[in-house]
Amino acid sequence: CDPTPPAAAIAATAPSNVNGLGKTRLSAASSPLKKVAQVEMEEEGAGTFTINQLASALAVSASVCFVADKFVTAFALTGWTIPIATAIVIFLATVFPSQLSGLRGAGEAAGVL
């Protein structure tokens, strides 16, 4: 008879990359992918904008904020201005993607200024 309890025997044969919770830890050395291609990520429209795009982006954002504020005031939803403005922007971007795609890059430029 083997005096080793079954749990200890299993633990002795378990792989060394298992943590205390029984989950396997993966490292770069044990990854099945040996070579990882590094991809340079460039933001869409980064560095390319015109003054017209910047002015249009500011006009759209001011209009969205104005409508959101009026909506919040009309329905007495204190503190909901930003979520409603976000919902309006998502709606506009979904319904009018080609019209708003010209503003790409102007937001980053406005953030830098």
A tleap script that builds the chain and sets N, CA, C and O, in Angstrom:
source leaprc.protein.ff14SB
mol = sequence {
  NCYS ASP PRO THR PRO PRO ALA ALA ALA ILE
  ALA ALA THR ALA PRO SER ASN VAL ASN GLY
  LEU GLY LYS THR ARG LEU SER ALA ALA SER
  SER PRO LEU LYS LYS VAL ALA GLN VAL GLU
  MET GLU GLU GLU GLY ALA GLY THR PHE THR
  ILE ASN GLN LEU ALA SER ALA LEU ALA VAL
  SER ALA SER VAL CYS PHE VAL ALA ASP LYS
  PHE VAL THR ALA PHE ALA LEU THR GLY TRP
  THR ILE PRO ILE ALA THR ALA ILE VAL ILE
  PHE LEU ALA THR VAL PHE PRO SER GLN LEU
  SER GLY LEU ARG GLY ALA GLY GLU ALA ALA
  GLY VAL CLEU
}
set mol.1.N position { 0.840 -1.193 0.000 }
set mol.1.CA position { 0.000 0.000 0.000 }
set mol.1.C position { 0.875 1.242 0.000 }
set mol.1.O position { 1.903 1.307 0.674 }
set mol.2.N position { 0.444 2.208 -0.761 }
set mol.2.CA position { 1.166 3.480 -0.827 }
set mol.2.C position { 0.618 4.405 0.264 }
set mol.2.O position { -0.584 4.670 0.280 }
set mol.3.N position { 1.475 4.913 1.189 }
set mol.3.CA position { 0.989 5.777 2.257 }
set mol.3.C position { 0.642 7.193 1.775 }
set mol.3.O position { 0.134 7.999 2.554 }
set mol.4.N position { 0.908 7.499 0.513 }
set mol.4.CA position { 0.637 8.836 0.007 }
set mol.4.C position { -0.856 9.003 -0.254 }
set mol.4.O position { -1.449 8.196 -0.970 }
set mol.5.N position { -1.476 10.043 0.321 }
set mol.5.CA position { -2.901 10.272 0.057 }
set mol.5.C position { -3.113 10.631 -1.414 }
set mol.5.O position { -2.199 11.162 -2.045 }
set mol.6.N position { -4.287 10.358 -1.974 }
set mol.6.CA position { -4.538 10.620 -3.390 }
set mol.6.C position { -4.340 12.089 -3.772 }
set mol.6.O position { -3.820 12.366 -4.852 }
set mol.7.N position { -4.737 13.034 -2.921 }
set mol.7.CA position { -4.599 14.456 -3.249 }
set mol.7.C position { -3.133 14.831 -3.367 }
set mol.7.O position { -2.761 15.595 -4.258 }
set mol.8.N position { -2.305 14.313 -2.495 }
set mol.8.CA position { -0.875 14.622 -2.549 }
set mol.8.C position { -0.236 14.001 -3.781 }
set mol.8.O position { 0.667 14.591 -4.374 }
set mol.9.N position { -0.696 12.813 -4.173 }
set mol.9.CA position { -0.157 12.156 -5.362 }
set mol.9.C position { -0.522 12.951 -6.613 }
set mol.9.O position { 0.285 13.066 -7.536 }
set mol.10.N position { -1.731 13.495 -6.645 }
set mol.10.CA position { -2.154 14.296 -7.789 }
set mol.10.C position { -1.354 15.590 -7.842 }
set mol.10.O position { -0.919 16.016 -8.911 }
set mol.11.N position { -1.161 16.215 -6.675 }
set mol.11.CA position { -0.406 17.464 -6.626 }
set mol.11.C position { 1.040 17.249 -7.048 }
set mol.11.O position { 1.648 18.134 -7.649 }
set mol.12.N position { 1.591 16.089 -6.740 }
set mol.12.CA position { 2.980 15.821 -7.102 }
set mol.12.C position { 3.145 15.652 -8.609 }
set mol.12.O position { 4.210 15.944 -9.154 }
set mol.13.N position { 2.095 15.181 -9.285 }
set mol.13.CA position { 2.193 14.987 -10.726 }
set mol.13.C position { 1.610 16.153 -11.519 }
set mol.13.O position { 1.651 16.144 -12.750 }
set mol.14.N position { 1.066 17.160 -10.828 }
set mol.14.CA position { 0.449 18.305 -11.510 }
set mol.14.C position { 1.533 19.162 -12.146 }
set mol.14.O position { 2.651 19.226 -11.634 }
set mol.15.N position { 1.216 19.818 -13.250 }
set mol.15.CA position { 2.200 20.688 -13.887 }
set mol.15.C position { 2.548 21.860 -12.980 }
set mol.15.O position { 1.745 22.273 -12.144 }
set mol.16.N position { 3.749 22.386 -13.155 }
set mol.16.CA position { 4.227 23.448 -12.268 }
set mol.16.C position { 3.614 24.808 -12.581 }
set mol.16.O position { 3.812 25.753 -11.817 }
set mol.17.N position { 2.875 24.933 -13.682 }
set mol.17.CA position { 2.312 26.229 -14.014 }
set mol.17.C position { 0.878 26.382 -13.521 }
set mol.17.O position { 0.147 27.235 -14.024 }
set mol.18.N position { 0.463 25.578 -12.554 }
set mol.18.CA position { -0.873 25.700 -11.967 }
set mol.18.C position { -0.743 26.492 -10.677 }
set mol.18.O position { 0.083 26.169 -9.824 }
set mol.19.N position { -1.561 27.533 -10.535 }
set mol.19.CA position { -1.502 28.336 -9.319 }
set mol.19.C position { -2.318 27.678 -8.214 }
set mol.19.O position { -2.880 26.603 -8.420 }
set mol.20.N position { -2.389 28.299 -7.062 }
set mol.20.CA position { -3.065 27.725 -5.909 }
set mol.20.C position { -4.565 27.561 -6.092 }
set mol.20.O position { -5.186 26.803 -5.346 }
set mol.21.N position { -5.156 28.229 -7.039 }
set mol.21.CA position { -6.592 28.128 -7.265 }
set mol.21.C position { -6.946 27.062 -8.289 }
set mol.21.O position { -8.116 26.888 -8.627 }
set mol.22.N position { -5.948 26.353 -8.781 }
set mol.22.CA position { -6.189 25.303 -9.743 }
set mol.22.C position { -6.288 25.800 -11.176 }
set mol.22.O position { -6.635 25.035 -12.076 }
set mol.23.N position { -5.987 27.064 -11.392 }
set mol.23.CA position { -6.045 27.617 -12.741 }
set mol.23.C position { -4.639 27.680 -13.317 }
set mol.23.O position { -3.676 27.942 -12.597 }
set mol.24.N position { -4.528 27.446 -14.585 }
set mol.24.CA position { -3.231 27.420 -15.247 }
set mol.24.C position { -2.761 28.831 -15.543 }
set mol.24.O position { -3.509 29.649 -16.079 }
set mol.25.N position { -1.521 29.107 -15.189 }
set mol.25.CA position { -0.905 30.396 -15.512 }
set mol.25.C position { -0.183 30.241 -16.833 }
set mol.25.O position { 0.560 29.282 -17.040 }
set mol.26.N position { -0.404 31.185 -17.716 }
set mol.26.CA position { 0.292 31.155 -18.990 }
set mol.26.C position { 1.389 32.203 -18.987 }
set mol.26.O position { 1.211 33.309 -18.477 }
set mol.27.N position { 2.484 31.853 -19.541 }
set mol.27.CA position { 3.569 32.812 -19.682 }
set mol.27.C position { 3.928 32.924 -21.146 }
set mol.27.O position { 3.474 32.130 -21.970 }
set mol.28.N position { 4.741 33.906 -21.467 }
set mol.28.CA position { 5.154 34.095 -22.858 }
set mol.28.C position { 5.951 32.895 -23.361 }
set mol.28.O position { 5.888 32.555 -24.542 }
set mol.29.N position { 6.701 32.254 -22.464 }
set mol.29.CA position { 7.513 31.107 -22.868 }
set mol.29.C position { 6.644 29.898 -23.194 }
set mol.29.O position { 6.996 29.093 -24.057 }
set mol.30.N position { 5.496 29.764 -22.498 }
set mol.30.CA position { 4.642 28.611 -22.735 }
set mol.30.C position { 3.572 28.885 -23.782 }
set mol.30.O position { 2.732 28.026 -24.052 }
set mol.31.N position { 3.597 30.057 -24.365 }
set mol.31.CA position { 2.603 30.419 -25.372 }
set mol.31.C position { 2.796 29.603 -26.638 }
set mol.31.O position { 3.929 29.391 -27.072 }
set mol.32.N position { 1.692 29.138 -27.242 }
set mol.32.CA position { 1.832 28.379 -28.480 }
set mol.32.C position { 2.330 29.240 -29.634 }
set mol.32.O position { 2.860 28.714 -30.613 }
set mol.33.N position { 2.170 30.528 -29.533 }
set mol.33.CA position { 2.650 31.421 -30.579 }
set mol.33.C position { 4.058 31.890 -30.213 }
set mol.33.O position { 4.240 32.647 -29.260 }
set mol.34.N position { 5.018 31.446 -30.954 }
set mol.34.CA position { 6.405 31.795 -30.634 }
set mol.34.C position { 6.776 33.177 -31.144 }
set mol.34.O position { 7.495 33.916 -30.471 }
set mol.35.N position { 6.294 33.531 -32.323 }
set mol.35.CA position { 6.619 34.830 -32.885 }
set mol.35.C position { 5.350 35.673 -32.937 }
set mol.35.O position { 4.331 35.257 -33.488 }
set mol.36.N position { 5.430 36.835 -32.367 }
set mol.36.CA position { 4.296 37.740 -32.366 }
set mol.36.C position { 4.678 38.954 -33.191 }
set mol.36.O position { 5.638 39.658 -32.878 }
set mol.37.N position { 3.931 39.185 -34.225 }
set mol.37.CA position { 4.202 40.345 -35.078 }
set mol.37.C position { 3.703 41.594 -34.383 }
set mol.37.O position { 2.561 41.648 -33.925 }
set mol.38.N position { 4.548 42.582 -34.307 }
set mol.38.CA position { 4.154 43.837 -33.705 }
set mol.38.C position { 3.524 44.703 -34.770 }
set mol.38.O position { 4.089 44.912 -35.843 }
set mol.39.N position { 2.355 45.199 -34.459 }
set mol.39.CA position { 1.602 46.004 -35.400 }
set mol.39.C position { 1.572 47.431 -34.878 }
set mol.39.O position { 1.202 47.684 -33.732 }
set mol.40.N position { 1.960 48.337 -35.725 }
set mol.40.CA position { 1.882 49.738 -35.344 }
set mol.40.C position { 0.444 50.174 -35.474 }
set mol.40.O position { -0.181 50.016 -36.522 }
set mol.41.N position { -0.067 50.720 -34.402 }
set mol.41.CA position { -1.450 51.165 -34.411 }
set mol.41.C position { -1.471 52.670 -34.601 }
set mol.41.O position { -0.871 53.421 -33.833 }
set mol.42.N position { -2.161 53.084 -35.619 }
set mol.42.CA position { -2.303 54.502 -35.880 }
set mol.42.C position { -3.777 54.836 -35.795 }
set mol.42.O position { -4.614 54.158 -36.391 }
set mol.43.N position { -4.090 55.888 -35.050 }
set mol.43.CA position { -5.479 56.287 -34.900 }
set mol.43.C position { -6.014 56.799 -36.223 }
set mol.43.O position { -5.296 57.411 -37.014 }
set mol.44.N position { -7.285 56.536 -36.442 }
set mol.44.CA position { -7.901 56.978 -37.678 }
set mol.44.C position { -7.960 58.496 -37.700 }
set mol.44.O position { -8.491 59.116 -36.779 }
set mol.45.N position { -7.425 59.081 -38.729 }
set mol.45.CA position { -7.497 60.517 -38.889 }
set mol.45.C position { -6.544 61.296 -38.008 }
set mol.45.O position { -6.629 62.522 -37.950 }
set mol.46.N position { -5.637 60.616 -37.319 }
set mol.46.CA position { -4.734 61.310 -36.414 }
set mol.46.C position { -3.800 62.214 -37.196 }
set mol.46.O position { -3.165 61.788 -38.161 }
set mol.47.N position { -3.725 63.456 -36.774 }
set mol.47.CA position { -2.805 64.401 -37.392 }
set mol.47.C position { -3.332 65.058 -38.651 }
set mol.47.O position { -2.678 65.951 -39.191 }
set mol.48.N position { -4.495 64.644 -39.136 }
set mol.48.CA position { -5.034 65.242 -40.349 }
set mol.48.C position { -6.402 65.841 -40.066 }
set mol.48.O position { -7.380 65.115 -39.886 }
set mol.49.N position { -6.468 67.138 -40.028 }
set mol.49.CA position { -7.745 67.819 -39.833 }
set mol.49.C position { -7.631 69.217 -40.416 }
set mol.49.O position { -6.537 69.743 -40.623 }
set mol.50.N position { -8.783 69.799 -40.672 }
set mol.50.CA position { -8.826 71.172 -41.161 }
set mol.50.C position { -9.567 72.024 -40.145 }
set mol.50.O position { -10.200 71.510 -39.223 }
set mol.51.N position { -9.476 73.330 -40.329 }
set mol.51.CA position { -10.194 74.239 -39.439 }
set mol.51.C position { -11.700 74.036 -39.587 }
set mol.51.O position { -12.439 74.157 -38.611 }
set mol.52.N position { -12.161 73.728 -40.806 }
set mol.52.CA position { -13.587 73.461 -41.014 }
set mol.52.C position { -14.040 72.234 -40.231 }
set mol.52.O position { -15.124 72.233 -39.648 }
set mol.53.N position { -13.211 71.187 -40.217 }
set mol.53.CA position { -13.550 69.993 -39.442 }
set mol.53.C position { -13.607 70.309 -37.957 }
set mol.53.O position { -14.510 69.859 -37.251 }
set mol.54.N position { -12.640 71.083 -37.489 }
set mol.54.CA position { -12.609 71.449 -36.078 }
set mol.54.C position { -13.828 72.277 -35.707 }
set mol.54.O position { -14.451 72.040 -34.673 }
set mol.55.N position { -14.172 73.250 -36.549 }
set mol.55.CA position { -15.350 74.089 -36.287 }
set mol.55.C position { -16.628 73.257 -36.337 }
set mol.55.O position { -17.533 73.458 -35.527 }
set mol.56.N position { -16.704 72.331 -37.279 }
set mol.56.CA position { -17.884 71.469 -37.378 }
set mol.56.C position { -18.002 70.554 -36.166 }
set mol.56.O position { -19.101 70.354 -35.648 }
set mol.57.N position { -16.891 70.002 -35.712 }
set mol.57.CA position { -16.912 69.136 -34.530 }
set mol.57.C position { -17.353 69.906 -33.292 }
set mol.57.O position { -18.121 69.394 -32.477 }
set mol.58.N position { -16.868 71.136 -33.154 }
set mol.58.CA position { -17.280 71.959 -32.014 }
set mol.58.C position { -18.756 72.330 -32.110 }
set mol.58.O position { -19.453 72.366 -31.096 }
set mol.59.N position { -19.238 72.608 -33.322 }
set mol.59.CA position { -20.653 72.948 -33.501 }
set mol.59.C position { -21.552 71.754 -33.182 }
set mol.59.O position { -22.583 71.902 -32.526 }
set mol.60.N position { -21.153 70.572 -33.650 }
set mol.60.CA position { -21.944 69.368 -33.369 }
set mol.60.C position { -21.945 69.079 -31.871 }
set mol.60.O position { -22.993 68.784 -31.297 }
set mol.61.N position { -20.788 69.163 -31.242 }
set mol.61.CA position { -20.728 68.864 -29.804 }
set mol.61.C position { -21.499 69.888 -28.980 }
set mol.61.O position { -22.147 69.524 -27.999 }
set mol.62.N position { -21.441 71.162 -29.362 }
set mol.62.CA position { -22.208 72.184 -28.650 }
set mol.62.C position { -23.704 71.948 -28.831 }
set mol.62.O position { -24.481 72.107 -27.889 }
set mol.63.N position { -24.104 71.569 -30.038 }
set mol.63.CA position { -25.523 71.291 -30.298 }
set mol.63.C position { -26.007 70.088 -29.494 }
set mol.63.O position { -27.104 70.113 -28.936 }
set mol.64.N position { -25.195 69.041 -29.434 }
set mol.64.CA position { -25.558 67.852 -28.667 }
set mol.64.C position { -25.691 68.197 -27.187 }
set mol.64.O position { -26.635 67.761 -26.528 }
set mol.65.N position { -24.756 68.974 -26.668 }
set mol.65.CA position { -24.819 69.375 -25.251 }
set mol.65.C position { -26.039 70.242 -24.977 }
set mol.65.O position { -26.673 70.105 -23.931 }
set mol.66.N position { -26.373 71.131 -25.907 }
set mol.66.CA position { -27.546 71.994 -25.753 }
set mol.66.C position { -28.822 71.153 -25.719 }
set mol.66.O position { -29.672 71.352 -24.852 }
set mol.67.N position { -28.958 70.219 -26.655 }
set mol.67.CA position { -30.152 69.371 -26.708 }
set mol.67.C position { -30.238 68.500 -25.454 }
set mol.67.O position { -31.316 68.337 -24.883 }
set mol.68.N position { -29.117 67.947 -25.032 }
set mol.68.CA position { -29.110 67.106 -23.821 }
set mol.68.C position { -29.503 67.924 -22.599 }
set mol.68.O position { -30.260 67.443 -21.756 }
set mol.69.N position { -29.005 69.146 -22.490 }
set mol.69.CA position { -29.348 69.997 -21.352 }
set mol.69.C position { -30.833 70.348 -21.353 }
set mol.69.O position { -31.475 70.334 -20.303 }
set mol.70.N position { -31.379 70.663 -22.525 }
set mol.70.CA position { -32.809 70.979 -22.616 }
set mol.70.C position { -33.664 69.760 -22.279 }
set mol.70.O position { -34.703 69.891 -21.633 }
set mol.71.N position { -33.234 68.578 -22.711 }
set mol.71.CA position { -33.943 67.345 -22.401 }
set mol.71.C position { -33.945 67.084 -20.897 }
set mol.71.O position { -34.971 66.721 -20.323 }
set mol.72.N position { -32.795 67.269 -20.270 }
set mol.72.CA position { -32.674 67.055 -18.824 }
set mol.72.C position { -33.538 68.053 -18.063 }
set mol.72.O position { -34.196 67.698 -17.085 }
set mol.73.N position { -33.532 69.294 -18.515 }
set mol.73.CA position { -34.347 70.324 -17.859 }
set mol.73.C position { -35.839 70.037 -18.035 }
set mol.73.O position { -36.613 70.180 -17.088 }
set mol.74.N position { -36.240 69.638 -19.229 }
set mol.74.CA position { -37.651 69.391 -19.498 }
set mol.74.C position { -38.213 68.231 -18.685 }
set mol.74.O position { -39.368 68.273 -18.262 }
set mol.75.N position { -37.409 67.202 -18.464 }
set mol.75.CA position { -37.887 66.030 -17.748 }
set mol.75.C position { -37.363 65.939 -16.314 }
set mol.75.O position { -37.533 64.911 -15.658 }
set mol.76.N position { -36.729 67.005 -15.824 }
set mol.76.CA position { -36.215 67.074 -14.441 }
set mol.76.C position { -35.348 65.857 -14.097 }
set mol.76.O position { -35.559 65.198 -13.078 }
set mol.77.N position { -34.380 65.576 -14.956 }
set mol.77.CA position { -33.467 64.450 -14.743 }
set mol.77.C position { -32.110 64.987 -14.284 }
set mol.77.O position { -31.143 64.968 -15.045 }
set mol.78.N position { -32.045 65.446 -13.089 }
set mol.78.CA position { -30.814 66.034 -12.565 }
set mol.78.C position { -29.664 65.037 -12.613 }
set mol.78.O position { -29.790 63.901 -12.156 }
set mol.79.N position { -28.527 65.484 -13.179 }
set mol.79.CA position { -27.337 64.656 -13.237 }
set mol.79.C position { -27.260 63.729 -14.433 }
set mol.79.O position { -26.342 62.912 -14.506 }
set mol.80.N position { -28.182 63.823 -15.366 }
set mol.80.CA position { -28.224 62.917 -16.512 }
set mol.80.C position { -27.763 63.577 -17.800 }
set mol.80.O position { -27.958 63.007 -18.873 }
set mol.81.N position { -27.166 64.743 -17.735 }
set mol.81.CA position { -26.776 65.456 -18.950 }
set mol.81.C position { -25.745 64.676 -19.771 }
set mol.81.O position { -25.914 64.522 -20.981 }
set mol.82.N position { -24.696 64.190 -19.139 }
set mol.82.CA position { -23.638 63.478 -19.870 }
set mol.82.C position { -24.136 62.149 -20.434 }
set mol.82.O position { -23.847 61.859 -21.595 }
set mol.83.N position { -24.872 61.319 -19.675 }
set mol.83.CA position { -25.380 60.080 -20.288 }
set mol.83.C position { -26.330 60.338 -21.462 }
set mol.83.O position { -26.309 59.598 -22.445 }
set mol.84.N position { -27.152 61.366 -21.368 }
set mol.84.CA position { -28.071 61.668 -22.466 }
set mol.84.C position { -27.296 62.216 -23.659 }
set mol.84.O position { -27.608 61.877 -24.800 }
set mol.85.N position { -26.297 63.055 -23.418 }
set mol.85.CA position { -25.462 63.548 -24.517 }
set mol.85.C position { -24.741 62.387 -25.193 }
set mol.85.O position { -24.618 62.366 -26.418 }
set mol.86.N position { -24.270 61.434 -24.418 }
set mol.86.CA position { -23.613 60.256 -24.976 }
set mol.86.C position { -24.582 59.446 -25.827 }
set mol.86.O position { -24.220 58.987 -26.910 }
set mol.87.N position { -25.806 59.268 -25.349 }
set mol.87.CA position { -26.812 58.533 -26.113 }
set mol.87.C position { -27.133 59.252 -27.421 }
set mol.87.O position { -27.318 58.607 -28.453 }
set mol.88.N position { -27.199 60.576 -27.385 }
set mol.88.CA position { -27.467 61.347 -28.600 }
set mol.88.C position { -26.328 61.167 -29.604 }
set mol.88.O position { -26.575 60.971 -30.794 }
set mol.89.N position { -25.087 61.233 -29.130 }
set mol.89.CA position { -23.932 61.070 -30.020 }
set mol.89.C position { -23.920 59.675 -30.636 }
set mol.89.O position { -23.648 59.528 -31.827 }
set mol.90.N position { -24.210 58.654 -29.838 }
set mol.90.CA position { -24.249 57.290 -30.372 }
set mol.90.C position { -25.354 57.158 -31.410 }
set mol.90.O position { -25.160 56.526 -32.449 }
set mol.91.N position { -26.513 57.750 -31.135 }
set mol.91.CA position { -27.611 57.729 -32.093 }
set mol.91.C position { -27.212 58.417 -33.396 }
set mol.91.O position { -27.439 57.874 -34.477 }
set mol.92.N position { -26.618 59.611 -33.300 }
set mol.92.CA position { -26.213 60.344 -34.498 }
set mol.92.C position { -25.154 59.577 -35.293 }
set mol.92.O position { -25.222 59.515 -36.521 }
set mol.93.N position { -24.185 58.999 -34.598 }
set mol.93.CA position { -23.123 58.257 -35.285 }
set mol.93.C position { -23.661 56.993 -35.942 }
set mol.93.O position { -23.126 56.547 -36.957 }
set mol.94.N position { -24.713 56.411 -35.374 }
set mol.94.CA position { -25.312 55.218 -35.953 }
set mol.94.C position { -26.185 55.555 -37.162 }
set mol.94.O position { -26.163 54.846 -38.168 }
set mol.95.N position { -26.949 56.636 -37.057 }
set mol.95.CA position { -27.880 57.002 -38.113 }
set mol.95.C position { -27.183 57.739 -39.263 }
set mol.95.O position { -27.545 57.563 -40.426 }
set mol.96.N position { -26.191 58.557 -38.935 }
set mol.96.CA position { -25.516 59.368 -39.951 }
set mol.96.C position { -24.002 59.104 -39.977 }
set mol.96.O position { -23.229 60.039 -39.769 }
set mol.97.N position { -23.557 57.874 -40.224 }
set mol.97.CA position { -22.113 57.599 -40.159 }
set mol.97.C position { -21.308 58.306 -41.246 }
set mol.97.O position { -20.202 58.780 -40.985 }
set mol.98.N position { -21.844 58.381 -42.445 }
set mol.98.CA position { -21.063 59.001 -43.529 }
set mol.98.C position { -20.961 60.510 -43.351 }
set mol.98.O position { -19.936 61.103 -43.687 }
set mol.99.N position { -22.010 61.138 -42.825 }
set mol.99.CA position { -21.966 62.582 -42.610 }
set mol.99.C position { -20.999 62.958 -41.480 }
set mol.99.O position { -20.333 63.990 -41.551 }
set mol.100.N position { -20.925 62.132 -40.456 }
set mol.100.CA position { -20.059 62.440 -39.314 }
set mol.100.C position { -18.639 61.910 -39.478 }
set mol.100.O position { -17.761 62.259 -38.688 }
set mol.101.N position { -18.396 61.077 -40.480 }
set mol.101.CA position { -17.047 60.534 -40.658 }
set mol.101.C position { -16.049 61.621 -41.050 }
set mol.101.O position { -14.847 61.458 -40.838 }
set mol.102.N position { -16.525 62.715 -41.612 }
set mol.102.CA position { -15.641 63.822 -41.967 }
set mol.102.C position { -15.059 64.529 -40.752 }
set mol.102.O position { -14.091 65.280 -40.878 }
set mol.103.N position { -15.633 64.299 -39.587 }
set mol.103.CA position { -15.136 64.939 -38.365 }
set mol.103.C position { -14.037 64.122 -37.696 }
set mol.103.O position { -13.506 64.527 -36.662 }
set mol.104.N position { -13.691 62.973 -38.279 }
set mol.104.CA position { -12.676 62.100 -37.704 }
set mol.104.C position { -11.347 62.845 -37.605 }
set mol.104.O position { -10.908 63.464 -38.574 }
set mol.105.N position { -10.727 62.790 -36.477 }
set mol.105.CA position { -9.436 63.448 -36.277 }
set mol.105.C position { -9.567 64.825 -35.662 }
set mol.105.O position { -8.641 65.292 -34.999 }
set mol.106.N position { -10.695 65.486 -35.865 }
set mol.106.CA position { -10.873 66.823 -35.310 }
set mol.106.C position { -11.021 66.784 -33.792 }
set mol.106.O position { -10.653 67.740 -33.109 }
set mol.107.N position { -11.552 65.698 -33.266 }
set mol.107.CA position { -11.707 65.570 -31.817 }
set mol.107.C position { -10.372 65.512 -31.101 }
set mol.107.O position { -10.203 66.115 -30.041 }
set mol.108.N position { -9.412 64.780 -31.684 }
set mol.108.CA position { -8.079 64.719 -31.090 }
set mol.108.C position { -7.410 66.076 -31.140 }
set mol.108.O position { -6.721 66.470 -30.199 }
set mol.109.N position { -7.609 66.794 -32.233 }
set mol.109.CA position { -7.013 68.118 -32.372 }
set mol.109.C position { -7.617 69.079 -31.358 }
set mol.109.O position { -6.898 69.879 -30.760 }
set mol.110.N position { -8.918 69.008 -31.161 }
set mol.110.CA position { -9.576 69.873 -30.177 }
set mol.110.C position { -9.092 69.538 -28.771 }
set mol.110.O position { -8.937 70.430 -27.937 }
set mol.111.N position { -8.854 68.264 -28.509 }
set mol.111.CA position { -8.361 67.865 -27.184 }
set mol.111.C position { -6.955 68.376 -26.923 }
set mol.111.O position { -6.614 68.683 -25.780 }
set mol.112.N position { -6.142 68.473 -27.949 }
set mol.112.CA position { -4.775 68.981 -27.793 }
set mol.112.C position { -4.794 70.484 -27.552 }
set mol.112.O position { -4.024 71.008 -26.746 }
set mol.113.N position { -5.686 71.169 -28.265 }
set mol.113.CA position { -5.773 72.633 -28.119 }
set mol.113.C position { -6.307 72.951 -26.770 }
set mol.113.O position { -6.465 74.123 -26.428 }
savepdb mol mol.pdb
quit
